Amino acid sequence: MSNPPSTNIDLGQGQYRPAELLWQHAAAGGRFTLILAHGAGAPMDSDFMQGMAERLAERGVNVVRFEFAYMAARRLDGRRRPPNPQAQLLERWREVHAQVRARVDGPLAIGGKSMGGRMASLLADELGADALVCLGYPFHAAGKPEKPRVGHLAELRTPTLIVQGERDALGNRPTVEGYRLSGAIELCWLPAADHDLKPLKASGFSHAQHLDRAADAVVGFLTRMAG
């Protein structure tokens, strides 16, 4: 694949512009590219997003991150805002996918953390993504398991990996195993982990170990999808 130059973004000084993309290139020139969107409450350079991007790049995956408009605005003035309406989030995803697709060759996957992954799942078939990767999928809103957001997941055609904590408050293992999901979806369960894939201390696992396992699962999945 072609390797676009990295975008220089001064994240600490509020210089990020919504049109910019943040690239994390694999050291040896990765075969795969994954566009990774942030969740509802944390930016594209949160500890979770940075840690996953670094781990994936170390394993041979080029990672592209971006921000939705509400999060980019918060970076500029420090004010917390709710996510943009769904239609705007989806349109931003379409714009970013088109930008990246025009700049790279080879397999291109989309996905993200929580809300970012859910928005990607709504567009994966439309965009013709090679694969979909969701890290901590919000199967339902907090405290509302009686209102699942899974209708489209029953019909999804895009090969999909969902890495989920077994005790995720937005979709734990017993709850999710009761849903009807497409055969295109694979689930990777992390023991005793929450929505951020962080395990209970008593489990004997560390957060770093779970993030490593998540990265390994993503790379293995993308490798299989690429044949």
Residue frames relative to the residue before (quaternion, step in Angstrom):
aa qw qx qy qz dx dy dz
M 1.0000 0.0000 0.0000 0.0000 0.00 0.00 0.00
S 0.5137 -0.6039 0.4906 0.3617 3.57 -1.21 0.36
N 0.2910 -0.7629 0.5570 0.1518 3.55 -1.09 0.71
P 0.2437 -0.7814 0.5530 0.1556 3.63 -0.19 1.18
P 0.5641 -0.5930 0.4316 0.3793 3.60 -1.06 0.56
S 0.5436 -0.6166 0.4570 0.3397 3.54 -1.10 0.70
T 0.4036 -0.6857 0.5479 0.2584 3.54 -1.10 0.70
N 0.2957 -0.7526 0.5600 0.1805 3.58 -0.81 0.94
I 0.0461 0.8036 -0.5862 0.0914 3.56 -0.44 1.24
D 0.2785 -0.7467 0.5825 0.1598 3.56 -0.74 1.08
L 0.1784 -0.8459 0.4934 0.0960 3.55 0.28 1.28
G 0.6829 0.5195 -0.3003 0.4167 3.57 1.00 -0.71
Q 0.7435 0.4177 -0.2192 0.4741 3.58 1.16 -0.48
G 0.5507 -0.6618 0.3846 0.3327 3.59 1.23 0.37
Q 0.4398 0.7210 -0.4397 0.3057 3.60 1.16 0.50
Y 0.4340 0.7120 -0.4575 0.3088 3.59 1.25 -0.03
R 0.1607 -0.7637 0.6193 0.0866 3.56 -1.01 0.89
P 0.6164 -0.6107 0.3447 0.3581 3.61 -0.91 0.88
A 0.6652 0.5238 -0.3188 0.4261 3.61 1.04 -0.64
E 0.6110 0.5975 -0.3495 0.3841 3.60 1.19 -0.37
L 0.2500 -0.7383 0.6110 0.1381 3.51 -1.25 0.65
L 0.2750 -0.7469 0.5830 0.1633 3.56 -1.10 0.69
W 0.1601 -0.8201 0.5480 0.0396 3.57 -0.49 1.26
Q 0.0777 -0.7417 0.6643 0.0502 3.54 -1.13 0.78
H 0.1543 -0.8436 0.5110 0.0586 3.55 -0.10 1.31
A 0.4921 -0.6168 0.5245 0.3199 3.54 -1.13 0.69
A 0.5962 -0.6257 0.3725 0.3380 3.55 -0.94 0.94
A 0.7816 0.3298 -0.1712 0.5011 3.60 0.90 -0.88
G 0.5905 -0.5609 0.3803 0.4381 3.60 1.21 0.27
G 0.1862 -0.8577 0.4713 0.0872 3.53 0.24 1.27
R 0.4959 -0.6491 0.4996 0.2883 3.52 -1.22 0.59
F 0.7673 0.3230 -0.1480 0.5339 3.57 1.10 -0.73
T 0.1536 -0.7477 0.6349 0.1195 3.53 -1.28 0.48
L 0.0894 -0.7828 0.6154 0.0223 3.57 -0.97 0.92
I 0.2263 -0.7318 0.6274 0.1399 3.56 -0.86 1.01
L 0.0833 -0.8309 0.5495 -0.0254 3.55 -0.55 1.21
A 0.1694 -0.8069 0.5626 0.0599 3.58 -0.59 1.19
H 0.5120 -0.6626 0.4647 0.2879 3.56 -1.13 0.69
G 0.5591 -0.5916 0.4663 0.3464 3.55 -1.35 0.19
A 0.7612 -0.4216 0.2519 0.4235 3.56 -1.31 0.03
G 0.8243 0.3309 -0.1366 0.4385 3.58 0.90 -0.85
A 0.7592 0.3233 -0.1859 0.5334 3.60 1.20 -0.19
P 0.5176 -0.6856 0.4231 0.2882 3.61 -1.02 0.77
M 0.7235 -0.4609 0.3087 0.4108 3.53 -1.34 0.10
D 0.7295 0.3771 -0.2377 0.5187 3.61 1.20 -0.34
S 0.2449 0.7594 -0.5532 0.2396 3.59 1.09 0.64
D 0.6799 -0.4755 0.3461 0.4379 3.58 -1.23 0.30
F 0.6524 0.5145 -0.3222 0.4536 3.58 0.95 -0.85
M 0.7002 0.4709 -0.2812 0.4571 3.59 0.76 -1.01
Q 0.6566 0.5015 -0.3157 0.4665 3.58 0.96 -0.83
G 0.6636 0.5179 -0.3068 0.4442 3.56 0.94 -0.89
M 0.6704 0.4839 -0.3029 0.4739 3.57 0.96 -0.80
A 0.6398 0.5280 -0.3313 0.4496 3.58 0.94 -0.84
E 0.6678 0.4963 -0.3046 0.4637 3.58 0.92 -0.88
R 0.6639 0.5058 -0.3112 0.4544 3.58 0.91 -0.87
L 0.6702 0.4927 -0.3045 0.4641 3.57 0.92 -0.84
A 0.6415 0.5163 -0.3263 0.4641 3.59 0.98 -0.79
E 0.6306 0.5337 -0.3278 0.4582 3.58 1.03 -0.76
R 0.7246 0.4199 -0.2201 0.5002 3.57 1.18 -0.64
G 0.6876 -0.5454 0.2716 0.3949 3.57 1.20 0.35
V 0.5982 0.5429 -0.3759 0.4539 3.60 1.21 0.32
N 0.3293 -0.7094 0.5885 0.2051 3.57 -0.93 0.93
V 0.1308 -0.8114 0.5685 0.0370 3.58 -0.74 1.04
V 0.1171 -0.7698 0.6254 0.0510 3.55 -0.99 0.93
R 0.0793 -0.7953 0.5999 0.0352 3.57 -0.82 1.00
F 0.0323 -0.7754 0.6307 0.0052 3.53 -1.25 0.53
E 0.3202 -0.7370 0.5530 0.2200 3.56 -1.28 0.13
F 0.4661 -0.6233 0.5482 0.3061 3.51 -1.20 0.64
A 0.6988 -0.5241 0.2904 0.3908 3.56 -1.18 0.61
Y 0.6618 0.5191 -0.3299 0.4286 3.62 0.89 -0.84
M 0.6740 0.4801 -0.3005 0.4743 3.58 1.04 -0.73
A 0.6199 0.5275 -0.3414 0.4700 3.58 1.04 -0.70
A 0.6373 0.5172 -0.3274 0.4681 3.60 1.04 -0.74
R 0.6334 0.5274 -0.3344 0.4570 3.59 1.01 -0.76
R 0.6170 0.5484 -0.3483 0.4441 3.57 1.03 -0.71
L 0.6901 0.5011 -0.2803 0.4405 3.56 1.02 -0.75
D 0.8360 0.1783 -0.0830 0.5122 3.61 0.89 -0.84
G 0.5187 -0.6863 0.3906 0.3276 3.60 1.27 0.02
R 0.5531 0.6197 -0.3962 0.3913 3.61 1.22 -0.05
R 0.3857 -0.7116 0.5412 0.2279 3.55 -0.91 0.95
R 0.0440 -0.7902 0.6110 -0.0177 3.53 -1.00 0.94
P 0.4991 -0.6067 0.4996 0.3649 3.58 -1.19 0.38
P 0.6505 -0.5010 0.3755 0.4299 3.60 -1.18 0.31
N 0.5833 -0.5582 0.4602 0.3693 3.54 -1.23 0.50
P 0.6456 -0.4841 0.3927 0.4412 3.61 -1.20 0.29
Q 0.6579 -0.5553 0.3319 0.3856 3.56 -1.08 0.74
A 0.6303 0.5468 -0.3517 0.4243 3.62 0.90 -0.81
Q 0.6694 0.4863 -0.2996 0.4751 3.59 1.01 -0.76
L 0.6220 0.5296 -0.3424 0.4641 3.57 1.02 -0.74
L 0.6699 0.4972 -0.2987 0.4635 3.59 0.93 -0.87
E 0.6489 0.5136 -0.3246 0.4580 3.57 0.99 -0.77
R 0.6173 0.5261 -0.3416 0.4748 3.58 1.06 -0.70
W 0.6236 0.5316 -0.3325 0.4668 3.58 1.02 -0.79
R 0.6485 0.5167 -0.3255 0.4545 3.60 0.90 -0.87
E 0.6487 0.5265 -0.3156 0.4500 3.58 0.95 -0.90
V 0.6857 0.4834 -0.2897 0.4607 3.57 0.84 -0.98
H 0.6398 0.5246 -0.3341 0.4515 3.58 0.91 -0.87
A 0.6579 0.5074 -0.3162 0.4580 3.61 0.90 -0.85
Q 0.6409 0.5281 -0.3260 0.4517 3.59 0.99 -0.81
V 0.7085 0.4569 -0.2670 0.4668 3.55 0.84 -1.00
R 0.6382 0.5393 -0.3347 0.4357 3.58 0.93 -0.85
A 0.6622 0.5111 -0.3006 0.4582 3.58 1.07 -0.71
R 0.7418 0.4356 -0.2142 0.4627 3.57 1.19 -0.50
V 0.7691 0.2996 -0.1844 0.5336 3.61 1.15 -0.27
D 0.3073 -0.6940 0.6155 0.2126 3.51 -1.30 0.50
G 0.7024 0.4845 -0.3194 0.4122 3.56 -1.25 0.15
P 0.7640 -0.3902 0.2569 0.4451 3.55 -1.34 0.03
L 0.0733 -0.7865 0.6131 0.0099 3.54 -1.00 0.93
A 0.0975 -0.7926 0.6017 0.0119 3.55 -0.63 1.20
I 0.2008 -0.7557 0.6082 0.1367 3.55 -1.25 0.46
G 0.2414 0.7787 -0.5579 0.1552 3.56 -1.19 0.38
G 0.0240 -0.8248 0.5643 0.0269 3.53 -1.19 -0.41
K 0.6135 -0.5223 0.4570 0.3768 3.45 -1.44 -0.10
S 0.8666 -0.0557 0.0326 0.4948 3.58 -0.91 0.96
M 0.8456 0.0763 -0.0403 0.5268 3.62 -0.58 -1.11
G 0.6296 0.5474 -0.3405 0.4337 3.57 0.97 -0.79
G 0.6707 0.4824 -0.2893 0.4836 3.54 1.05 -0.78
R 0.6334 0.5290 -0.3377 0.4527 3.57 1.03 -0.75
M 0.6433 0.4996 -0.3314 0.4762 3.60 0.95 -0.77
A 0.6363 0.5206 -0.3320 0.4625 3.59 0.99 -0.76
S 0.6467 0.5344 -0.3255 0.4362 3.58 1.00 -0.79
L 0.6342 0.5371 -0.3261 0.4505 3.58 1.14 -0.57
L 0.7555 0.3762 -0.1807 0.5050 3.57 1.24 -0.50
A 0.4434 0.7469 -0.4411 0.2257 3.59 1.19 -0.39
D 0.6905 0.4597 -0.2892 0.4778 3.60 0.84 -0.90
E 0.6362 0.5415 -0.3255 0.4428 3.59 0.95 -0.86
L 0.7353 0.4335 -0.2299 0.4675 3.57 0.88 -0.95
G 0.3761 -0.7314 0.4871 0.2939 3.57 1.20 -0.34
A 0.1733 0.8099 -0.5386 0.1545 3.57 1.06 0.73
D 0.5136 -0.6450 0.4696 0.3157 3.56 -1.08 0.69
A 0.7875 -0.0779 0.0684 0.6075 3.58 1.14 -0.58
L 0.2534 -0.7356 0.6111 0.1460 3.52 -1.35 0.38
V 0.0655 -0.7939 0.6045 -0.0032 3.58 -0.91 0.98
C 0.0315 -0.8026 0.5953 -0.0239 3.58 -0.66 1.13
L 0.1541 -0.7889 0.5934 0.0434 3.56 -0.83 1.05
G 0.8054 -0.0366 -0.0269 0.5910 3.57 -0.23 1.26
Y 0.0092 0.8432 -0.5362 0.0362 3.58 0.45 1.20
P 0.3450 -0.7409 0.5344 0.2156 3.63 -0.91 0.89
F 0.1656 -0.8306 0.5264 0.0751 3.57 0.18 1.27
H 0.7742 -0.0166 -0.0080 0.6326 3.56 1.26 -0.46
A 0.5998 -0.5523 0.4221 0.3962 3.56 -1.23 0.33
A 0.6656 -0.5081 0.3580 0.4132 3.56 -1.21 0.47
G 0.8500 0.1302 -0.1264 0.4946 3.56 -0.83 1.04
K 0.7029 0.4387 -0.2641 0.4936 3.60 1.26 0.16
P 0.0480 0.8365 -0.5437 0.0480 3.61 0.68 1.03
E 0.5972 0.5764 -0.3597 0.4264 3.58 1.25 -0.37
K 0.7206 0.3555 -0.2328 0.5479 3.60 1.28 -0.11
P 0.0366 -0.8421 0.5380 0.0040 3.60 0.45 1.16
R 0.2704 -0.7427 0.5935 0.1521 3.54 -1.23 0.65
V 0.3869 0.7627 -0.4147 0.3109 3.52 0.78 1.11
G 0.3484 0.7803 -0.4793 0.1999 3.60 1.23 -0.02
H 0.7124 0.4552 -0.2671 0.4626 3.58 0.84 -0.95
L 0.5959 0.5902 -0.3651 0.4041 3.58 1.16 -0.49
A 0.5906 0.5715 -0.3740 0.4297 3.59 1.17 -0.37
E 0.7611 0.3616 -0.1807 0.5074 3.58 1.16 -0.61
L 0.3903 0.7545 -0.4614 0.2560 3.60 1.26 -0.04
R 0.2343 -0.7907 0.5543 0.1124 3.59 -0.91 0.95
T 0.5904 0.5937 -0.3611 0.4105 3.59 1.15 -0.55
P 0.4965 -0.6336 0.4897 0.3350 3.63 -0.88 0.84
T 0.0435 -0.8428 0.5314 -0.0736 3.54 -0.64 1.19
L 0.1016 -0.7469 0.6528 0.0752 3.53 -1.16 0.76
I 0.0723 -0.7622 0.6425 0.0318 3.54 -0.93 0.98
V 0.1518 -0.7606 0.6275 0.0682 3.56 -0.72 1.13
Q 0.0307 0.8423 -0.5253 0.1169 3.54 -0.42 1.27
G 0.4221 -0.6758 0.5407 0.2699 3.56 -1.07 0.74
E 0.5471 -0.6530 0.4133 0.3216 3.57 -0.92 0.86
R 0.7665 0.2948 -0.1833 0.5403 3.61 1.13 -0.54
D 0.2014 0.7980 -0.5354 0.1896 3.58 1.14 0.64
A 0.4175 -0.7350 0.4826 0.2292 3.58 -0.72 1.09
L 0.6925 0.4226 -0.2715 0.5178 3.60 1.26 -0.23
G 0.8026 -0.0919 0.0322 0.5885 3.54 1.24 0.43
N 0.0039 -0.8240 0.5661 -0.0259 3.58 0.22 1.26
R 0.7357 -0.4665 0.2558 0.4192 3.55 -1.24 0.30
P 0.6748 0.4837 -0.3323 0.4475 3.67 0.75 -0.85
T 0.6562 0.5147 -0.3149 0.4532 3.58 1.00 -0.80
V 0.7019 0.4789 -0.2759 0.4494 3.57 0.79 -1.02
E 0.6430 0.5332 -0.3350 0.4360 3.57 1.02 -0.71
G 0.6309 0.5212 -0.3356 0.4665 3.58 1.27 -0.16
Y 0.5779 0.5954 -0.3748 0.4136 3.60 1.25 -0.14
R 0.3839 -0.6571 0.5838 0.2830 3.55 -1.29 0.40
L 0.0042 0.8132 -0.5788 0.0613 3.56 -0.45 1.24
S 0.6240 -0.5547 0.4093 0.3679 3.53 -1.20 0.59
G 0.5480 -0.6128 0.4636 0.3305 3.55 -1.18 0.59
A 0.5736 0.5921 -0.3763 0.4229 3.59 1.27 -0.21
I 0.6511 0.5380 -0.3005 0.4431 3.58 1.28 -0.29
E 0.1355 -0.7486 0.6454 0.0678 3.53 -0.99 0.97
L 0.1882 -0.7713 0.5979 0.1103 3.57 -1.08 0.74
C 0.1139 -0.7544 0.6439 0.0579 3.52 -1.00 0.93
W 0.1629 -0.8207 0.5448 0.0555 3.58 -0.40 1.25
L 0.1972 -0.7682 0.6004 0.1028 3.56 -0.92 0.96
P 0.4784 -0.7174 0.4266 0.2730 3.60 -0.60 1.13
A 0.8789 0.0523 -0.0607 0.4702 3.55 -1.09 0.91
A 0.4892 0.6904 -0.4151 0.3341 3.60 1.22 0.31
D 0.3882 -0.7120 0.5421 0.2201 3.55 -1.23 0.63
H 0.7939 -0.3232 0.2158 0.4676 3.58 -1.27 -0.31
D 0.7013 0.4105 -0.2567 0.5232 3.59 1.20 -0.49
L 0.5114 -0.6671 0.3787 0.3873 3.56 1.35 0.32
K 0.4490 0.6762 -0.4563 0.3646 3.57 1.22 0.51
P 0.2997 -0.7921 0.5049 0.1666 3.62 -0.68 1.05
L 0.5985 -0.5090 0.4678 0.4049 3.52 -1.33 0.25
K 0.5634 -0.6152 0.4266 0.3493 3.59 -1.01 0.77
A 0.6559 0.5391 -0.3091 0.4285 3.56 1.03 -0.80
S 0.5529 0.6376 -0.3903 0.3680 3.60 1.22 -0.30
G 0.4570 -0.6813 0.4561 0.3449 3.57 1.16 -0.53
F 0.6325 0.4903 -0.3343 0.4979 3.57 1.31 -0.05
S 0.3101 -0.7129 0.5897 0.2185 3.56 -1.26 0.45
H 0.6396 -0.5093 0.3984 0.4158 3.54 -1.28 0.33
A 0.6373 0.5372 -0.3314 0.4421 3.57 0.95 -0.84
Q 0.6404 0.5212 -0.3279 0.4590 3.58 0.98 -0.78
H 0.6686 0.4905 -0.3054 0.4681 3.57 0.97 -0.83
L 0.6405 0.5020 -0.3362 0.4740 3.60 1.00 -0.68
D 0.6176 0.5279 -0.3380 0.4750 3.58 1.08 -0.70
R 0.6635 0.4989 -0.3063 0.4658 3.56 0.93 -0.87
A 0.6241 0.5321 -0.3332 0.4651 3.57 1.04 -0.77
A 0.6603 0.5007 -0.3073 0.4678 3.59 0.91 -0.91
D 0.6384 0.5214 -0.3262 0.4628 3.59 0.97 -0.82
A 0.6517 0.5176 -0.3112 0.4588 3.57 0.98 -0.87
V 0.6510 0.5159 -0.3164 0.4581 3.59 0.96 -0.85
V 0.6765 0.4901 -0.2988 0.4614 3.58 0.86 -0.93
G 0.6474 0.5148 -0.3203 0.4619 3.58 0.95 -0.82
F 0.6490 0.5220 -0.3002 0.4649 3.54 1.01 -0.87
L 0.6798 0.4831 -0.2979 0.4645 3.60 0.83 -0.95
T 0.6238 0.5430 -0.3374 0.4497 3.57 1.03 -0.75
R 0.6642 0.4889 -0.3024 0.4778 3.57 0.95 -0.85
M 0.6615 0.5184 -0.3177 0.4390 3.58 0.93 -0.84
A 0.6868 0.4744 -0.2736 0.4780 3.56 1.10 -0.71
G 0.4773 -0.7086 0.4170 0.3102 3.57 1.29 -0.05
